[in-house]
Amino acid sequence: MDDEIKRWTARRKSALVLEIIQSKTTIAEASRAYDLPPSEIEKWVDDGKRGMENALRANPQDLREQYEKQLKDLQEAYGEAMLELRARKKLQSLLGEDEK
């Protein structure tokens, strides 16, 4: 791949993700070579794996279904986190601990 990439198109991202999946390079090596944060490359790899999984399904989900499922999962995680936070605050108040 070209070392002087100014714009990361979907084609370039997918080529890099494929190299990582095929163990031709690592996320750390790509991060250094292209001056990208490892977290960004990890996200591309995760997105690529999700897209590949969906494409290989007998009944692939359309993009809207994928986003709705992801949104639902995130809302559930947020709800659980809020419940835990409220429970901790309630416990603190019952134990008479000051908030920190």
WOGI-V497325 format. One record per run of one state. SS is the DSSP state (h for helix, s for strand, l for the rest). FROM is the first residue (numbers start at 1). LEN is the number of residues. Records with the same first field share a line. If there is no record, write none. Layout:
# WOGI-V497325
SS->FROM-LEN ; FROM-LEN
This chain:
# WOGI-V497325
l->1-9 ; 22-5 ; 35-3 ; 56-7 ; 96-5
h->10-12 ; 27-8 ; 38-18 ; 63-33
